[in-house]
Structure formats: C-alpha cells, structure tokens
Amino acid sequence: MYQKYRFFFMLIWLLPLNAMAQRVAISDFEAEDNRNINFDIIGKFNDNILVYKNIRTRHKINILIRI
C-alpha cells in the first residue's frame, strides 16, 4: 500500500515545477505611431520579426529584435 503512495510522490517530485510559456516584450511608443497606422507581421528573419507599417502614405519595414 505504501509503495503506491511512494510511486505517486516520486512522480510528482520528478515532474518539472515551472511552465513553458511565451515571452512577450513590448517596445517603446514611437511618436509617428498613431491610430491611422496599418501594420502586418511579415514573418521571421533569423530570430527577428519583420513588421510592415503603413502610415498614411509612408511605408516601412521594422525589424523587431528578439531578446
């Protein structure tokens, strides 16, 4: 009977205690960003994320560096 409890105790003890989750980093606000901005996430380049921004008539691609 105690072997059953010992097995469950060892199983719980050996399980990892931390959870794997995404890490979210928020960048600083740029003065030119406003409500009229349209953006699309293009994809990944190495470990960086490429974001296309359209602000009225200006088009640019930002590279978000992954920490």
Contacts in CASP RR format, 6 or more apart in sequence:
PFRMAT RR
TARGET T0000
AUTHOR 0000-0000-0000
METHOD contacts of the structure
MODEL  1
MYQKYRFFFMLIWLLPLNAMAQRVAISDFEAEDNRNINFDIIGKFNDNIL
VYKNIRTRHKINILIRI
23 67 0 8 1.000
25 66 0 8 1.000
25 67 0 8 1.000
27 64 0 8 1.000
32 55 0 8 1.000
33 53 0 8 1.000
33 55 0 8 1.000
34 55 0 8 1.000
36 55 0 8 1.000
36 56 0 8 1.000
37 53 0 8 1.000
37 54 0 8 1.000
37 55 0 8 1.000
38 53 0 8 1.000
38 54 0 8 1.000
38 55 0 8 1.000
39 51 0 8 1.000
39 52 0 8 1.000
39 53 0 8 1.000
39 54 0 8 1.000
40 51 0 8 1.000
40 52 0 8 1.000
41 49 0 8 1.000
41 50 0 8 1.000
41 51 0 8 1.000
41 52 0 8 1.000
42 50 0 8 1.000
42 51 0 8 1.000
42 52 0 8 1.000
42 61 0 8 1.000
43 49 0 8 1.000
43 50 0 8 1.000
44 50 0 8 1.000
45 63 0 8 1.000
47 66 0 8 1.000
48 63 0 8 1.000
48 64 0 8 1.000
48 65 0 8 1.000
48 66 0 8 1.000
49 63 0 8 1.000
49 64 0 8 1.000
49 66 0 8 1.000
50 61 0 8 1.000
50 62 0 8 1.000
50 63 0 8 1.000
50 64 0 8 1.000
51 61 0 8 1.000
51 62 0 8 1.000
51 63 0 8 1.000
51 64 0 8 1.000
52 59 0 8 1.000
52 60 0 8 1.000
52 61 0 8 1.000
53 59 0 8 1.000
53 60 0 8 1.000
53 61 0 8 1.000
53 62 0 8 1.000
END
